[in-house]
Amino acid sequence: MRIKHKPSGEKKSKIRVTVAQGEDTLLKYLIAQYPECSRTTVKSWLTHRQIAINRIPVTAYDTPINRGDEILINLERGFGRLSHPRLKIVYEDEYIVVVDKGYGLLSVATDKIKDKTAFRILSDYLKENDPAAKLFVVHRLDRDTSGLLMYAKSEKIQSMLQRSWNELVTDRRYAAVIAGCIEPAEGDITSFLAENSVHQMYSTDDPQAGRYAHTRYETLQSNGKYSLLSLQLETGRKNQIRVHLSEKGHPITGDRRYGSHDNPAGRLALHAYRLRFIHPITRRELTFESPIPEKFKKITQ
């Protein structure tokens, strides 16, 4: 197997190549192409995150490579990694990034807050490895909601995901702690959601005044005082779960905006723990899960 060098303005400290043909694993490929380098040296490149495929840093020896893949080797240092106490990458490829966001961190900037957002932190990380990298918002989580969140790496992918969201996203689930026991223990909540002048959502019976919203819920455990619910979004309206549970008489604990007077978790007790979707390019179904916070479980035992 041979490689075809691409013209590049990179410094000599970096090597950029494009796989010309065939399929292989990364370690085997590099050893074959660079016989002057020892196996130990090539392994060291991988161990120290000095290799990226299609702009994504890789460390696994058996990473598969295919014709057309672009390999970048940084001979000076490893590629940067995201290190933030409230943001962790759980999946990344050349099209999308899925992160696990901590509570208290905005998904994107507002008129008042521009910098300390998941979007800005992730964008800075991507640009550290590739100055030309861009990031696009696909959906959002409220500031005090934690869990799984997806961004796109191009406007085209953003448009594909947003335009076909209901067809591509097959499962979105949240965990929430509520006061008391909801009756029945599992069921569906539907309404039409509208927004008032102070940007608070509410339900209406008028389909002309609001947008249809559907939430499925199931009680996972309860101690009578507090209950842990699993909630599945059939639609994705602003504050949908928060409004539906509040109007059911069981607001999420810590949610003062929608009527909660309890805060046993010391935060809004809402966590996006599952995200399943069909990849817009590969068409593979991907499933990601984030552990339900232990505090949620302890409160409801």
LUMMAR-880092 format. One record per residue: x, y, z of N, C-alpha, C in turn; chain; residue number from 0; residue in three letters. Coordinates in steps of 0.05 Angstrom, whole numbers. Atoms other than C-alpha are relative to their C-alpha. Layout:
NODE      nX      nY      nZ     caX     caY     caZ      cX      cY      cZ  ch    i   aa
NODE       X       Y       Z       X       Y       Z       X       Y       Z   A  NUM  Ala
...
***
This chain:
NODE      nX      nY      nZ     caX     caY     caZ      cX      cY      cZ  ch    i   aa
NODE      17     -24       0       0       0       0      18      25       0   A    0  Met
NODE     -16     -24       1      28      68     -18     -17      24       8   A    1  Arg
NODE      14     -24      -8      11     138       5       6      22     -20   A    2  Ile
NODE      -3     -22      18       1     200     -36       1      25      17   A    3  Lys
NODE      -3     -24     -16      27     264      -6     -16      23     -11   A    4  His
NODE      16     -23       8     -18     324      -8      17      25       3   A    5  Lys
NODE     -14     -26      -5      11     394     -18     -11      13      25   A    6  Pro
NODE      10     -11     -25       8     429      48      19      22       9   A    7  Ser
NODE     -16     -22     -11      32     492      83      10      -7      27   A    8  Gly
NODE      -9       8     -27      47     452     146      30       3       3   A    9  Glu
NODE     -28      -1      -6     113     461     180      11     -29      -3   A   10  Lys
NODE     -12      27       3     163     403     173      -5     -17      25   A   11  Lys
NODE       5      15     -25     144     384     244     -26     -17      -3   A   12  Ser
NODE      24      15       5      80     356     214       1     -14     -27   A   13  Lys
NODE       2      15      25      68     303     162     -29      -5      -6   A   14  Ile
NODE      28       4       8       2     301     124      -1     -19     -24   A   15  Arg
NODE       2      19      22     -15     241      80     -29      -8      -4   A   16  Val
NODE      26      11       7     -76     213      45       2     -29      -8   A   17  Thr
NODE       0      29       6     -89     138      43      -9      -3     -29   A   18  Val
NODE       6       1      28     -88     121     -31     -17     -24      -7   A   19  Ala
NODE      16      24       7    -118      51     -31      -1     -20      22   A   20  Gln
NODE       2      22     -18    -140      -9       8     -10       7      28   A   21  Gly
NODE       9      -3     -27    -160     -20      80      22     -12      18   A   22  Glu
NODE     -20      10     -18    -115     -31     140      -6      11      28   A   23  Asp
NODE       1     -13     -26    -106     -16     214      23      20       1   A   24  Thr
NODE     -19     -23       0     -68      47     232      29      -8       6   A   25  Leu
NODE     -27       8      -8      -8      16     267      14     -15     -23   A   26  Leu
NODE     -12      16      21       4     -34     212       7      17     -24   A   27  Lys
NODE      -4     -18      23      -3      20     159      24      18       4   A   28  Tyr
NODE     -22     -18      -5      45      68     191      27     -14       0   A   29  Leu
NODE     -26      15      -1      99      15     204       8      -7     -29   A   30  Ile
NODE      -6       7      28      94      -5     130      10      24     -15   A   31  Ala
NODE      -6     -24      15      99      66     105      25      14      10   A   32  Gln
NODE     -24     -13     -12     155      89     152      19     -21      11   A   33  Tyr
NODE     -18      22     -10     204      30     156      24      11      14   A   34  Pro
NODE     -23     -11     -14     258      78     179      -6       6      29   A   35  Glu
NODE       8      -4     -27     218      88     243      -5     -26      14   A   36  Cys
NODE       4      25     -14     218      35     296     -29      -3       8   A   37  Ser
NODE      27       5      -9     154       2     319      -6      15      26   A   38  Arg
NODE       2     -15     -25     166      34     387      -6      29      -5   A   39  Thr
NODE       5     -28       6     168     103     356     -28       5     -10   A   40  Thr
NODE      27      -3      11     103      93     318     -20      -3      23   A   41  Val
NODE      18       4     -23      69      67     381       0      25      18   A   42  Lys
NODE      -2     -24     -17      95     128     419     -16      23     -12   A   43  Ser
NODE      16     -20      12      62     174     368     -30      -3       8   A   44  Trp
NODE      27       5      -7      -4     141     383      -5       4      29   A   45  Leu
NODE       3      -3     -29       5     138     458      -2      29       8   A   46  Thr
NODE      -1     -29      -7      20     213     460     -18      17     -17   A   47  His
NODE      20     -16      15     -38     234     415      12      17     -22   A   48  Arg
NODE     -14     -15      21       8     256     358     -11      -6     -28   A   49  Gln
NODE      11       8      26     -35     226     303     -30       6      -1   A   50  Ile
NODE      28      -5       4    -102     249     276      -9     -11     -27   A   51  Ala
NODE      11       9      25    -146     217     223     -25      17      -5   A   52  Ile
NODE      22     -18       7    -193     264     187      -5      20      22   A   53  Asn
NODE       1     -21     -20    -177     316     240      -7      -9      28   A   54  Arg
NODE       7      11     -26    -195     270     298      24     -14      12   A   55  Ile
NODE     -22      14     -13    -138     252     346      -7     -28       7   A   56  Pro
NODE       5      28      -6    -132     177     354      24     -12      16   A   57  Val
NODE     -21      13     -16     -93     132     402       0     -30      -3   A   58  Thr
NODE       3      29       2    -117      61     387      17     -11     -23   A   59  Ala
NODE     -17      12      20     -67      17     349     -17     -12     -23   A   60  Tyr
NODE      16      14      20    -123     -20     313     -21      17     -13   A   61  Asp
NODE      19     -18      13    -160      42     288      -1      -7     -30   A   62  Thr
NODE       2       6      29    -186      23     218       4      25     -17   A   63  Pro
NODE      -3     -22      20    -165      66     159      -9     -10     -27   A   64  Ile
NODE      11       7      27    -194      68      89      11      20     -20   A   65  Asn
NODE      -8     -17      22    -179      98      22     -13      28       3   A   66  Arg
NODE       9     -28      -2    -185     174      24       3      12      27   A   67  Gly
NODE      -4     -11     -27    -172     181      99      25      17       0   A   68  Asp
NODE     -23     -18      -2    -126     238     115      13      -4      28   A   69  Glu
NODE     -15       5     -25     -72     223     168      19      23       4   A   70  Ile
NODE     -18     -21      -7     -36     279     203      17      -9      24   A   71  Leu
NODE     -18       8     -22      26     264     246      14      25       9   A   72  Ile
NODE     -14     -23     -12      51     319     293      25     -11      13   A   73  Asn
NODE     -25      11     -10     124     303     305      10      15      25   A   74  Leu
NODE     -10     -16     -23     132     357     359     -15      -5      25   A   75  Glu
NODE      15       2     -24      75     347     407     -27     -14      -6   A   76  Arg
NODE      27      12       3       8     313     419     -21      20      -6   A   77  Gly
NODE      22     -17       4     -57     342     397     -14       6      26   A   78  Phe
NODE      13      -8     -25     -96     379     450     -24     -19       7   A   79  Gly
NODE      23      16      -8    -150     344     491     -18      19      17   A   80  Arg
NODE      19     -17     -16    -212     374     523       2      -7      29   A   81  Leu
NODE      -1       5     -29    -203     382     597     -16      22      14   A   82  Ser
NODE      18     -19     -14    -261     416     633     -17     -15      20   A   83  His
NODE      15      15     -21    -296     396     698     -29      -4      -7   A   84  Pro
NODE      29       3       6    -365     405     667      -6      -7     -29   A   85  Arg
NODE       5       7      28    -356     382     596      19     -22      -9   A   86  Leu
NODE     -16      23       8    -333     315     569      -9     -10     -28   A   87  Lys
NODE       7      11      26    -331     289     497      -5     -30       3   A   88  Ile
NODE       5      29       0    -364     221     491       1     -12     -28   A   89  Val
NODE      -2      10      28    -362     215     415       8      23     -18   A   90  Tyr
NODE      -8     -20      20    -328     253     359       8     -13     -26   A   91  Glu
NODE     -10       8      26    -320     242     285       2      25     -17   A   92  Asp
NODE      -5     -24      16    -309     288     226     -26      16      -6   A   93  Glu
NODE      26     -13       5    -384     307     224     -13      11      25   A   94  Tyr
NODE      15      -7     -24    -410     311     295      17      -4      25   A   95  Ile
NODE     -12       4     -27    -390     316     369     -23      -4      19   A   96  Val
NODE      20       4     -22    -431     288     427      15       4      26   A   97  Val
NODE     -13      -6     -26    -414     315     496     -19      -6      23   A   98  Val
NODE      15       3     -25    -436     303     568       4      26      15   A   99  Asp
NODE      -2     -27     -12    -451     372     596      -8      -1      30   A  100  Lys
NODE       7      -2     -28    -451     387     670     -21      22       5   A  101  Gly
NODE      20     -20      -6    -506     428     704      14      27       6   A  102  Tyr
NODE     -12     -26      -5    -494     503     709      15      11     -23   A  103  Gly
NODE     -15      -9      24    -462     508     640     -20       4     -23   A  104  Leu
NODE      17      -6      23    -499     542     583       8     -16     -24   A  105  Leu
NODE      -6      14      25    -505     504     517      13      19     -20   A  106  Ser
NODE      -9     -21      19    -495     568     476      -2      27      14   A  107  Val
NODE      -1     -27     -12    -484     642     489     -28      12       0   A  108  Ala
NODE      24     -17      -2    -539     690     509       8      29      -5   A  109  Thr
NODE      -7     -28       3    -543     765     502      19      10      23   A  110  Asp
NODE     -16      -9     -23    -511     771     571      26     -16       4   A  111  Lys
NODE     -23      18      -5    -463     711     572      10     -10     -27   A  112  Ile
NODE     -11       7      26    -417     701     512      22     -22       1   A  113  Lys
NODE     -24      17       1    -357     660     534      -3     -27      14   A  114  Asp
NODE      -1      25     -15    -367     607     588     -24     -17      -7   A  115  Lys
NODE      21      18       9    -412     561     548      12     -26     -11   A  116  Thr
NODE      -9      26      11    -407     489     525       9       5     -29   A  117  Ala
NODE      -7      -6      28    -405     516     453      27      12      -2   A  118  Phe
NODE     -26     -14       2    -346     562     466      23     -18       9   A  119  Arg
NODE     -21      18     -10    -306     511     506       7     -21     -21   A  120  Ile
NODE      -4      20      20    -316     458     453      12      12     -26   A  121  Leu
NODE     -11     -13      24    -302     506     396      29       7       3   A  122  Ser
NODE     -28      -6      -6    -237     528     428      17     -25      -2   A  123  Asp
NODE     -14      25       1    -216     456     436       5      -9     -29   A  124  Tyr
NODE      -2       8      27    -230     440     363      20      17     -16   A  125  Leu
NODE     -19     -18      14    -192     501     338      29      -3       9   A  126  Lys
NODE     -27       6      -9    -132     482     380      13     -21     -17   A  127  Glu
NODE     -10      21      17    -125     420     338      -1       6     -30   A  128  Asn
NODE       4      -8      28    -149     451     273     -11      28      -1   A  129  Asp
NODE       9     -28       0    -152     527     266     -24       5     -19   A  130  Pro
NODE      22      -4      19    -203     519     209     -26     -13      10   A  131  Ala
NODE      23      14     -10    -251     478     251     -23      19       8   A  132  Ala
NODE      23     -16      -7    -322     504     261     -20     -18      15   A  133  Lys
NODE      19      14     -16    -379     484     307     -28      13      -4   A  134  Leu
NODE      27     -10       5    -455     490     297     -19     -13      20   A  135  Phe
NODE      20      10     -20    -512     483     347     -21     -17     -14   A  136  Val
NODE      21      17      11    -560     426     334     -25       1      18   A  137  Val
NODE      22      -3     -20    -603     427     398      13      10      26   A  138  His
NODE     -10     -12     -25    -596     454     469     -10     -15      25   A  139  Arg
NODE       9       8     -27    -601     435     542      -1      26      16   A  140  Leu
NODE       1     -23     -18    -623     486     594      26       1      17   A  141  Asp
NODE     -24      -5     -15    -566     515     635       3     -20      23   A  142  Arg
NODE      -2      17     -24    -582     474     697      -8     -29      -5   A  143  Asp
NODE       4      28       7    -598     410     660      26     -12      -9   A  144  Thr
NODE     -25      13       8    -540     361     653      -6     -22     -20   A  145  Ser
NODE       4      23      18    -528     306     603      10       3     -28   A  146  Gly
NODE     -10       3      27    -519     289     530     -10      21     -19   A  147  Leu
NODE       6     -23      18    -516     343     477      17      -4     -25   A  148  Leu
NODE     -14       5      26    -497     340     403       4      27     -14   A  149  Met
NODE      -6     -22      17    -463     392     359       9     -11     -27   A  150  Tyr
NODE      -9       7      27    -448     391     284      26      15      -6   A  151  Ala
NODE     -26     -13       7    -381     407     252      -2      15     -27   A  152  Lys
NODE       3     -16      24    -410     439     189     -29       9      -1   A  153  Ser
NODE      27     -10       4    -471     479     169     -17     -20     -14   A  154  Glu
NODE      15      21      15    -491     423     122     -11     -21      19   A  155  Lys
NODE       8      21     -19    -493     371     178     -21      11      19   A  156  Ile
NODE      19     -13     -18    -529     420     224     -28       1     -14   A  157  Gln
NODE      26      -1      14    -583     430     171     -13     -27      -4   A  158  Ser
NODE      10      28       3    -590     355     158     -13      -9      26   A  159  Met
NODE      10       9     -25    -599     341     232     -25      15       9   A  160  Leu
NODE      23     -16      -9    -647     398     247     -24      -5     -19   A  161  Gln
NODE      23       4      19    -689     387     184     -13     -27       4   A  162  Arg
NODE      11      27      -3    -698     312     198       3     -10      28   A  163  Ser
NODE      -4       7     -28    -693     313     274     -18     -22       9   A  164  Trp
NODE      19      20      -9    -755     273     287       4     -28     -12   A  165  Asn
NODE      -6      26      13    -735     219     237      27     -11       9   A  166  Glu
NODE     -26      10      -7    -662     215     257       4      -7      30   A  167  Leu
NODE      -3       5     -29    -668     219     333     -21     -19       9   A  168  Val
NODE      20      21      -6    -701     155     355      -5      -4      30   A  169  Thr
NODE       5       3     -29    -695     160     431      16      21      15   A  170  Asp
NODE     -12     -19     -19    -682     217     480     -13      -4      27   A  171  Arg
NODE      11       5     -26    -690     202     553      14      17      22   A  172  Arg
NODE     -10     -16     -22    -683     243     616      -7     -14      26   A  173  Tyr
NODE       7       9     -27    -681     226     690      -6      25      16   A  174  Ala
NODE       8     -23     -16    -716     273     739      -9      -9      27   A  175  Ala
NODE      10       5     -27    -730     275     813     -23      19       5   A  176  Val
NODE      23     -17      -7    -799     300     834      -8      -5      29   A  177  Ile
NODE      11       4     -27    -833     310     901     -24     -18      -1   A  178  Ala
NODE      23      18      -1    -883     256     920       0     -22     -20   A  179  Gly
NODE       3      22      19    -910     200     876     -20       7     -21   A  180  Cys
NODE      17      -7      22    -939     213     808     -20     -23      -5   A  181  Ile
NODE      20      21       6   -1004     176     791     -12       6     -28   A  182  Glu
NODE     -11      27      -4   -1007     134     751      30      -1      -1   A  183  Pro
NODE     -29       2      -2    -936     109     760      14       3     -27   A  184  Ala
NODE     -10      -5      26    -926     111     685     -22       8     -19   A  185  Glu
NODE      21      -9      18    -962     144     628      10      21     -20   A  186  Gly
NODE      -7     -20      20    -964     199     576     -12      27       9   A  187  Asp
NODE      10     -27      -5    -972     275     583       1      14     -27   A  188  Ile
NODE       1     -15      25    -995     315     523     -13      27       4   A  189  Thr
NODE      12     -27      -1   -1012     388     512      10      16     -23   A  190  Ser
NODE     -11     -19      19   -1000     447     468      15      21      16   A  191  Phe
NODE     -16     -18     -15    -943     490     494       3      27     -13   A  192  Leu
NODE      -2     -28      10    -942     566     487      19      15      19   A  193  Ala
NODE     -19     -16     -16    -895     620     514     -12      27       6   A  194  Glu
NODE      12     -25      -7    -917     681     553      20      23      -3   A  195  Asn
NODE     -16     -24       5    -888     752     553      26       0      15   A  196  Ser
NODE     -25       2     -15    -835     734     605      15     -26      -6   A  197  Val
NODE     -14      24      10    -812     673     565      -3     -25      17   A  198  His
NODE       6      24     -16    -844     622     611     -20     -16     -16   A  199  Gln
NODE      18      18      15    -877     562     578     -24      -9      16   A  200  Met
NODE      24       9     -13    -947     539     594     -17     -16     -20   A  201  Tyr
NODE      17      16      17    -999     490     567     -26      14      -7   A  202  Ser
NODE      26     -10       8   -1060     509     528     -15     -22     -15   A  203  Thr
NODE      17      19      14   -1118     470     499      -4       8     -29   A  204  Asp
NODE       4     -12      26   -1117     514     437      24      -8     -19   A  205  Asp
NODE     -22       8      18   -1076     480     381      10      23     -17   A  206  Pro
NODE      -9     -23      15   -1073     547     346      19      18      16   A  207  Gln
NODE     -16     -18     -17   -1039     581     405      26     -13       9   A  208  Ala
NODE     -25      14      -9    -986     528     421       8     -22     -19   A  209  Gly
NODE     -11      22      16    -944     472     393      -4     -27      16   A  210  Arg
NODE       5      26     -12    -961     399     406      24     -11      15   A  211  Tyr
NODE     -22      11     -16    -919     367     461      -9     -26      13   A  212  Ala
NODE       7      27     -10    -917     294     483      24     -11      16   A  213  His
NODE     -21      11     -18    -877     265     542     -10     -26      11   A  214  Thr
NODE       5      26     -13    -876     192     564      16      -1      26   A  215  Arg
NODE     -15       2     -25    -857     178     636      -4     -27      13   A  216  Tyr
NODE       1      25     -14    -842     119     680      14       4      27   A  217  Glu
NODE     -13      -2     -26    -827     116     755      20     -23       3   A  218  Thr
NODE     -22      20      -4    -760      81     767       2      -9      29   A  219  Leu
NODE       0       7     -29    -761      84     843     -12      23      15   A  220  Gln
NODE      12     -21     -17    -795     122     899       1      -8      29   A  221  Ser
NODE       1       6     -28    -791     128     974     -25      14      13   A  222  Asn
NODE      24     -13      -9    -858     164     979       4      31       1   A  223  Gly
NODE      -5     -28      -1    -827     232     992      10      11     -27   A  224  Lys
NODE     -11      -8      27    -788     236     926      -1     -24     -18   A  225  Tyr
NODE       1      21      20    -792     196     862      20       6     -23   A  226  Ser
NODE     -18      -2      23    -742     183     806     -15      -9     -25   A  227  Leu
NODE      14       6      24    -773     185     737      19      -2     -24   A  228  Leu
NODE     -13       0      26    -749     165     668     -21      13     -19   A  229  Ser
NODE      18     -14      18    -779     211     615      10      -1     -29   A  230  Leu
NODE      -7       2      28    -779     200     540     -14      22     -16   A  231  Gln
NODE      11     -22      16    -789     259     493     -10     -11     -27   A  232  Leu
NODE      11       6      27    -836     245     435       1      25     -17   A  233  Glu
NODE      -4     -25      14    -830     318     417      21      15      16   A  234  Thr
NODE     -21     -14     -15    -776     368     437      -5      30       2   A  235  Gly
NODE       7     -29      -3    -807     434     458      16      12      23   A  236  Arg
NODE     -14     -14     -21    -775     486     502     -12      -6      27   A  237  Lys
NODE       9       5     -27    -779     467     576     -23     -21       2   A  238  Asn
NODE      23      18       1    -827     411     557      -3     -17      25   A  239  Gln
NODE       2      18     -23    -811     362     613      -7      16      25   A  240  Ile
NODE       4     -16     -24    -809     417     665     -29      10       2   A  241  Arg
NODE      28     -10       0    -877     445     645     -19     -23       5   A  242  Val
NODE      18      23      -3    -911     377     639      -1     -11      28   A  243  His
NODE       0      11     -27    -889     353     707     -11      20      20   A  244  Leu
NODE      11     -20     -18    -906     419     740     -30       1      -1   A  245  Ser
NODE      29      -1       3    -976     419     711     -13     -26       9   A  246  Glu
NODE      11      25     -11    -984     347     734       0       1      30   A  247  Lys
NODE       0      -3     -29    -973     373     805      26     -11      13   A  248  Gly
NODE     -25      11     -11    -902     345     812      24      14     -14   A  249  His
NODE     -22     -14      13    -851     398     790      27     -14       7   A  250  Pro
NODE     -26      11      -5    -779     375     784      13      15      24   A  251  Ile
NODE     -12     -13     -24    -742     388     850      22      19     -10   A  252  Thr
NODE     -20     -20       8    -699     450     846      -9      19     -22   A  253  Gly
NODE      10     -17      23    -743     481     791     -19      21      11   A  254  Asp
NODE      16     -22     -11    -766     545     824     -17      14     -21   A  255  Arg
NODE      14     -14      22    -787     574     757     -27     -13      -5   A  256  Arg
NODE      24      14       5    -840     521     750     -13     -13      25   A  257  Tyr
NODE      16       6     -23    -864     516     821      11     -19      21   A  258  Gly
NODE     -11      17     -20    -817     472     861       9      15      25   A  259  Ser
NODE      -9     -12     -26    -805     488     935      20     -18      14   A  260  His
NODE     -19      19     -11    -758     429     947      26       1     -17   A  261  Asp
NODE     -25       1      15    -684     425     928      19     -19      13   A  262  Asn
NODE     -17      19     -14    -655     361     958      27      -5     -15   A  263  Pro
NODE     -25       5      15    -603     354     902      18      24      -2   A  264  Ala
NODE     -16     -25       2    -579     426     907       3      10     -28   A  265  Gly
NODE       0      -7      28    -594     435     833     -26      -8     -13   A  266  Arg
NODE      23      11      15    -648     425     781       5     -29      -5   A  267  Leu
NODE      -4      29       1    -656     350     784     -10     -12     -27   A  268  Ala
NODE       7       8      27    -660     338     709      26      -7     -16   A  269  Leu
NODE     -24      10      13    -609     297     669      -7     -15     -25   A  270  His
NODE       4      13      26    -608     277     595      18     -24      -1   A  271  Ala
NODE     -18      23      -3    -583     206     602       2     -19     -24   A  272  Tyr
NODE      -2      17      24    -596     174     534      -5      17     -25   A  273  Arg
NODE       3     -12      26    -588     198     463       6     -21     -22   A  274  Leu
NODE      -3      20      21    -600     151     405      -9      13     -26   A  275  Arg
NODE       7     -13      25    -599     174     333      14     -15     -23   A  276  Phe
NODE     -12      10      25    -584     154     261      20      20     -10   A  277  Ile
NODE     -20     -18       9    -519     184     238      -7      11     -27   A  278  His
NODE      10     -12      25    -535     234     182      16      -8     -25   A  279  Pro
NODE     -17       8      23    -477     209     138       2     -31      -2   A  280  Ile
NODE      -5      29       1    -462     136     156     -26     -16       1   A  281  Thr
NODE      27      12      -4    -536     120     171       1     -22      21   A  282  Arg
NODE      -1      19     -23    -513      77     230     -15      12      23   A  283  Arg
NODE      13      -9     -25    -555      80     293      20       0      23   A  284  Glu
NODE     -19      -3     -22    -513     106     351     -16       5      25   A  285  Leu
NODE      13      -3     -26    -533     102     424      21       9      21   A  286  Thr
NODE     -18     -10     -21    -500     142     480     -16       2      26   A  287  Phe
NODE      13      -2     -26    -516     139     554      19      14      20   A  288  Glu
NODE     -15     -14     -21    -493     183     612     -12     -10      26   A  289  Ser
NODE      11      11     -26    -500     154     683     -19      20      14   A  290  Pro
NODE      18     -16     -17    -559     180     723      15       8      25   A  291  Ile
NODE     -15      -9     -24    -528     222     779      -8     -16      25   A  292  Pro
NODE       4      16     -24    -519     181     843     -18      15      20   A  293  Glu
NODE      16     -16     -18    -551     238     882     -29      -4      -5   A  294  Lys
NODE      28       4       7    -616     228     844     -10     -26      12   A  295  Phe
NODE       8      26     -10    -617     155     865      -2      -1      30   A  296  Lys
NODE       0       1     -30    -600     166     938     -24      15      11   A  297  Lys
NODE      23     -16     -10    -654     219     946     -26     -16      -1   A  298  Ile
NODE      25      14       5    -707     171     921       0     -29      10   A  299  Thr
NODE      -1      28     -11    -685     106     956     -18      -2      24   A  300  Gln
***
